[in-house]
Amino acid sequence: MQLSKSGEKVRIEVLENEIRNLNEENSFLREESNRKEKYQKLVESANSVIIRWNADGFITFANEYALNFFGYNRKELIGRKVSILLPDVDETGRELKDLAHEILTSPSKFTSFENENVKKNGDRVWISWSNHAVPDEDGDVAEILAVGNDITEARKAENIIRIEHSILEAIINNTGVGFVISDPEGNILEMNNAALMMHGFNSPGEMFARLKDYQADFELEEANGNPLPFERWPLAIAMKGEYVKDFKLKLLRKREHPGDYRYVSYNTIPIRDIDGKLTRIILTITDFTERKLSEETLSARATEIESILSCIADGVVVYDRNGRIIRSNAAADRILKLKNEQKELSLSDRVPSRYVVSDEKGKVLSINEMPAFRASVNGET
């Protein structure tokens, strides 16, 4: 049977198409092979734990990093239950024996998950896992691809920071010094117990959120009794980046508890980031109301005593233990003809050159026999 020229041409075109398709298929297979090879190299060179385990919980793959990290060789790990890498109970008391099953049945809940794992030698480690469900043709979970990073040291550091923070918080909340934390805009973020009490708040929920909200209920007075302008309030000054040190003021309530006041001293501590930008302001408040009131009471009492002494006709002299005069009334100064510079002298330096002291029988007393010496130096009555 002979083909016509047109038939021969058709046959050649079909063969050319088949050859072209074969070449394209071979090219695709080569590209796919190259992609798999690159993927394999990427997986094996990754500095992360990469494992795959199937729907029955058996490990089907582990990269070199995973093998070295957990301390197994490939034969020891591949084909074993993934539970070999899990303790029954982690350090927090959480049970992990059913974790693999839970991930298979609800993979979306474990897309990002942290749990404790165990190495071949028994060492416990914490790993942050990214779990990806790989479906089969029917859409069911065929296997789990898990990529993990060791966070053991980071977790230890976090625990140390958490413990130190708890200790610091306990100290701050049990000290008598008030602590207020604010952001640079004057938003009050936190007050410790002492600061709450100084402002008349019973709980953090009662404190005002912003510094400007305190103007309606509080007033600060300077030592001269004049109200302090808001722009000169300690926190307002600190918000400008300026320091406040031992700024003594009178803190008054105007609305909720009118008449209530405290004498307080303010200091500020600016907190800046690595670029020097102000991120937080710590305001410390020391309540010295009792000391201030005690000083005022003592001052008033001293004034009262001075008034009484000035009205007494008899001379009154108060000596220290060295016989120096620390107080005398006007009558004593007149009787003894005392001058201020003479009061600084001790009895032994002052008396012999100025006075002759005798008893009721006329006997001249030595310095050691004088009542003032016996009382101030010897402690006699």
C-alpha distance (Angstrom), angle and dihedral (degrees) to the residues before:
residue distance angle dihedral
M1 . . .
Q2 3.76 . .
L3 3.81 125.2 .
S4 3.77 120.8 -136.3
K5 3.75 118.2 -122.6
S6 3.78 90.0 -103.5
G7 3.83 91.5 52.2
E8 3.79 91.1 48.5
K9 3.79 89.5 52.7
V10 3.80 92.4 51.7
R11 3.80 91.2 49.9
I12 3.81 91.5 51.7
E13 3.83 91.6 49.5
V14 3.83 90.7 52.0
L15 3.80 91.3 51.0
E16 3.78 91.0 47.9
N17 3.82 90.3 51.5
E18 3.81 91.2 50.0
I19 3.79 91.5 49.2
R20 3.82 90.1 47.7
N21 3.84 91.1 50.2
L22 3.80 91.4 48.3
N23 3.77 90.8 50.4
E24 3.83 91.2 49.2
E25 3.83 90.5 48.0
N26 3.79 91.7 49.6
S27 3.81 90.2 48.1
F28 3.83 90.3 51.0
L29 3.81 91.1 48.6
R30 3.78 90.7 49.7
E31 3.81 91.3 49.4
E32 3.81 90.7 47.0
S33 3.79 90.0 49.6
N34 3.80 90.2 49.4
R35 3.80 90.9 49.4
K36 3.82 91.6 50.4
E37 3.78 90.4 47.8
K38 3.81 91.8 50.4
Y39 3.81 90.3 46.1
Q40 3.81 91.0 49.8
K41 3.80 91.4 49.8
L42 3.81 90.7 47.6
V43 3.80 92.4 50.2
E44 3.79 93.7 46.1
S45 3.80 93.9 46.9
A46 3.83 95.3 46.1
N47 3.82 117.2 115.6
S48 3.78 89.8 -137.8
V49 3.76 135.0 86.2
I50 3.82 108.3 -101.8
I51 3.80 120.4 -177.6
R52 3.80 136.7 158.6
W53 3.77 124.9 -155.0
N54 3.77 129.3 -179.0
A55 3.80 133.8 -126.5
D56 3.81 90.2 -86.2
G57 3.80 91.0 56.6
F58 3.82 96.6 -108.4
I59 3.81 120.0 138.9
T60 3.83 110.6 -117.3
F61 3.80 99.6 173.4
A62 3.80 140.9 17.1
N63 3.77 125.5 174.6
E64 3.79 122.9 -130.0
Y65 3.80 92.2 -99.8
A66 3.82 91.0 54.6
L67 3.80 92.0 49.8
N68 3.81 92.8 49.8
F69 3.80 92.8 42.9
F70 3.80 96.0 52.6
G71 3.83 93.4 35.9
Y72 3.83 99.1 -119.8
N73 3.79 131.9 124.0
R74 3.79 118.7 -132.2
K75 3.82 95.4 -99.0
E76 3.81 91.9 51.2
L77 3.80 94.8 52.0
I78 3.82 109.7 30.5
G79 3.79 110.4 86.6
R80 3.80 94.1 20.0
K81 3.80 124.1 116.9
V82 3.80 112.3 -92.2
S83 3.81 87.1 -127.1
I84 3.83 86.5 78.4
L85 3.81 85.2 80.2
L86 3.81 94.4 51.5
P87 3.81 132.1 76.3
D88 3.79 115.3 -134.9
V89 3.80 89.8 -120.6
D90 3.81 127.0 16.2
E91 3.81 126.0 -138.5
T92 3.81 91.5 -90.4
G93 3.81 91.7 57.2
R94 3.81 94.6 -105.8
E95 3.82 114.8 144.0
L96 3.82 114.1 -125.3
K97 3.80 103.1 176.0
D98 3.85 91.9 102.0
L99 3.82 96.2 37.3
A100 3.83 95.5 105.2
H101 3.81 91.1 52.4
E102 3.81 91.4 47.7
I103 3.81 91.1 52.4
L104 3.81 91.6 50.1
T105 3.80 94.1 48.8
S106 3.84 96.9 41.0
P107 3.81 107.2 21.1
S108 3.82 93.7 160.4
K109 3.82 89.8 65.8
F110 3.80 91.3 56.9
T111 3.81 102.5 43.2
S112 3.82 87.4 119.9
F113 3.77 115.2 20.0
E114 3.78 139.6 155.6
N115 3.78 122.2 -151.1
E116 3.77 141.7 152.0
N117 3.80 118.0 -97.6
V118 3.78 133.4 -172.3
K119 3.81 130.1 -132.6
K120 3.80 126.5 -141.6
N121 3.83 90.4 -98.6
G122 3.80 91.1 52.7
D123 3.80 97.8 -104.1
R124 3.80 113.3 147.6
V125 3.82 117.7 -132.4
W126 3.79 134.5 175.9
I127 3.81 118.2 -131.9
S128 3.79 131.7 -172.2
W129 3.81 105.7 -140.6
S130 3.80 132.7 -158.9
N131 3.80 105.9 -161.2
H132 3.81 121.6 -164.2
A133 3.80 123.0 -172.0
V134 3.84 113.9 -138.5
P135 3.86 110.4 -155.3
D136 3.81 127.2 -146.9
E137 3.81 125.3 -135.2
D138 3.80 91.1 -76.9
G139 3.81 93.2 50.8
D140 3.80 94.6 -107.5
V141 3.82 120.7 132.1
A142 3.79 106.9 -88.4
E143 3.79 97.2 174.1
I144 3.78 144.7 -18.7
L145 3.79 121.8 -116.5
A146 3.81 107.1 -155.5
V147 3.80 125.3 -170.4
G148 3.79 115.9 -172.4
N149 3.79 139.4 -176.9
D150 3.79 125.8 -159.2
I151 3.83 110.5 -112.7
T152 3.81 97.6 166.6
E153 3.81 96.4 115.5
A154 3.81 92.5 40.6
R155 3.80 89.3 52.0
K156 3.81 91.4 49.5
A157 3.80 89.5 50.9
E158 3.82 90.4 48.6
N159 3.81 90.4 50.8
I160 3.80 91.0 50.7
I161 3.81 90.7 49.1
R162 3.81 90.6 46.4
I163 3.82 91.7 51.3
E164 3.80 92.5 46.2
H165 3.81 90.2 47.5
S166 3.81 90.4 51.4
I167 3.80 91.1 49.7
L168 3.80 91.8 47.3
E169 3.80 91.3 46.8
A170 3.81 90.7 50.8
I171 3.80 91.1 49.9
I172 3.81 93.3 46.9
N173 3.80 93.5 47.3
N174 3.79 92.4 49.4
T175 3.78 99.2 44.8
G176 3.77 124.3 95.6
V177 3.81 91.8 -129.4
G178 3.80 115.4 95.1
F179 3.81 118.5 -126.6
V180 3.81 123.0 -163.3
I181 3.81 122.0 -178.9
S182 3.80 118.3 -158.5
D183 3.78 137.0 170.4
P184 3.85 119.8 -124.2
E185 3.83 90.4 -94.0
G186 3.80 93.0 59.9
N187 3.79 97.8 -104.1
I188 3.81 107.7 149.7
L189 3.80 107.5 -130.5
E190 3.79 102.3 174.2
M191 3.80 144.4 -1.1
N192 3.77 126.0 -168.3
N193 3.80 122.4 -134.1
A194 3.81 94.2 -92.9
A195 3.82 93.0 52.0
L196 3.80 91.2 47.7
M197 3.80 90.9 51.8
M198 3.82 92.9 47.8
H199 3.81 89.3 55.5
G200 3.80 94.1 44.2
F201 3.81 95.5 -110.5
N202 3.80 120.5 142.5
S203 3.81 96.3 -161.0
P204 3.84 140.4 6.8
G205 3.80 88.1 -101.1
E206 3.80 90.3 68.1
M207 3.81 97.1 54.0
F208 3.78 118.4 101.2
A209 3.80 117.3 -106.2
R210 3.81 98.5 -137.6
L211 3.79 134.0 40.2
K212 3.82 93.1 -126.7
D213 3.81 89.6 58.1
Y214 3.82 89.0 67.0
Q215 3.81 93.2 65.7
A216 3.81 93.3 78.7
D217 3.80 95.0 53.1
F218 3.81 104.9 27.9
E219 3.76 138.1 51.2
L220 3.79 131.1 -170.0
E221 3.79 119.9 -149.3
E222 3.77 129.0 -162.5
A223 3.80 122.8 -133.8
N224 3.81 90.3 -92.2
G225 3.82 90.4 57.9
N226 3.81 95.6 -108.7
P227 3.83 117.9 135.2
L228 3.81 112.1 -106.3
P229 3.84 112.4 -122.3
F230 3.81 113.1 -114.9
E231 3.81 93.0 -117.0
R232 3.82 88.2 60.6
W233 3.79 95.5 51.4
P234 3.83 108.8 123.3
L235 3.80 95.9 -112.9
A236 3.82 91.9 44.6
I237 3.82 88.5 54.3
A238 3.81 91.4 47.9
M239 3.83 90.6 51.0
K240 3.82 86.9 64.0
G241 3.80 89.4 57.2
E242 3.81 94.0 -103.4
Y243 3.80 124.7 131.8
V244 3.79 125.5 -117.4
K245 3.80 118.8 -158.0
D246 3.81 127.4 -178.5
F247 3.82 93.2 -24.4
K248 3.83 102.6 177.3
L249 3.80 115.5 -153.8
K250 3.79 142.3 152.8
L251 3.83 112.8 -110.6
L252 3.82 113.7 -152.2
R253 3.81 133.3 -175.7
K254 3.80 113.0 -138.7
R255 3.82 107.4 -177.7
E256 3.80 118.2 15.0
H257 3.80 96.0 38.3
P258 3.82 107.1 11.7
G259 3.76 112.8 -164.1
D260 3.81 95.0 26.1
Y261 3.78 112.6 125.0
R262 3.77 142.6 163.7
Y263 3.78 134.3 -164.8
V264 3.80 107.7 -128.0
S265 3.80 140.5 172.7
Y266 3.82 119.8 -142.7
N267 3.80 130.3 -151.6
T268 3.80 128.4 172.5
I269 3.81 131.4 -150.0
P270 3.83 115.8 -165.3
I271 3.81 117.7 -147.9
R272 3.81 114.7 -153.3
D273 3.80 133.5 -177.3
I274 3.82 124.8 -124.8
D275 3.81 89.7 -82.8
G276 3.80 92.1 55.0
K277 3.80 94.0 -108.3
L278 3.81 115.5 147.4
T279 3.82 108.6 -114.1
R280 3.82 105.2 161.0
I281 3.79 139.6 10.6
I282 3.80 122.4 -148.3
L283 3.80 113.1 -157.5
T284 3.81 117.1 -165.9
I285 3.79 120.5 -161.3
T286 3.80 123.5 -164.4
D287 3.80 115.6 -164.9
F288 3.80 110.5 -145.3
T289 3.80 96.5 165.3
E290 3.81 95.2 122.4
R291 3.80 92.2 48.6
K292 3.79 91.6 47.1
L293 3.80 92.9 49.0
S294 3.81 90.6 46.0
E295 3.80 90.1 51.8
E296 3.80 90.6 49.0
T297 3.82 90.4 48.7
L298 3.80 92.3 48.7
S299 3.80 90.9 46.5
A300 3.80 91.3 50.4
R301 3.81 90.3 47.0
A302 3.80 91.5 49.2
T303 3.81 90.2 50.7
E304 3.80 89.5 49.6
I305 3.81 92.0 50.4
E306 3.79 91.3 47.7
S307 3.80 89.4 52.1
I308 3.80 91.6 50.3
L309 3.81 93.4 46.7
S310 3.78 92.1 49.3
C311 3.81 89.8 56.3
I312 3.82 95.9 49.8
A313 3.82 115.5 100.4
D314 3.82 92.5 -153.9
G315 3.78 119.4 80.3
V316 3.80 115.7 -107.0
V317 3.81 121.4 -165.9
V318 3.82 127.7 -179.9
Y319 3.82 117.0 -159.9
D320 3.81 131.6 -166.9
R321 3.81 120.2 -135.2
N322 3.80 91.3 -86.3
G323 3.77 92.4 55.8
R324 3.78 94.9 -106.2
I325 3.79 116.6 142.0
I326 3.79 112.1 -114.3
R327 3.81 96.4 171.1
S328 3.77 137.6 10.7
N329 3.76 133.5 165.8
A330 3.78 126.4 -126.1
A331 3.83 92.3 -99.5
A332 3.82 91.5 56.3
D333 3.80 92.1 47.2
R334 3.81 89.3 51.9
I335 3.81 95.7 45.0
L336 3.83 95.2 44.5
K337 3.80 93.8 34.1
L338 3.80 88.6 -128.9
K339 3.77 123.5 -176.9
N340 3.80 123.7 -164.2
E341 3.81 94.8 -110.7
Q342 3.82 90.3 53.0
K343 3.80 92.0 56.5
E344 3.80 89.6 67.1
L345 3.82 91.1 61.6
S346 3.78 122.1 92.3
L347 3.80 119.8 -116.8
S348 3.81 92.5 -103.6
D349 3.80 90.6 53.5
R350 3.79 97.0 42.5
V351 3.83 109.3 35.7
P352 3.85 106.5 51.2
S353 3.81 93.3 54.7
R354 3.81 96.3 45.3
Y355 3.78 111.3 24.8
V356 3.79 142.6 43.3
V357 3.80 110.9 -156.5
S358 3.80 121.2 -165.1
D359 3.78 134.6 173.0
E360 3.81 127.0 -118.2
K361 3.84 89.9 -81.9
G362 3.76 92.5 54.5
K363 3.79 96.4 -105.5
V364 3.79 112.2 148.9
L365 3.79 109.9 -124.8
S366 3.76 124.3 -137.9
I367 3.79 118.3 -129.3
N368 3.83 90.7 -99.8
E369 3.81 90.9 53.8
M370 3.78 96.3 51.2
P371 3.84 114.9 111.2
A372 3.81 92.6 -128.6
F373 3.82 92.0 53.4
R374 3.82 93.5 44.3
A375 3.84 91.4 49.8
S376 3.81 101.4 41.3
V377 3.81 101.4 34.1
N378 3.83 103.2 27.3
G379 3.79 96.5 32.6
E380 3.84 93.9 -126.8
T381 3.78 123.3 151.8
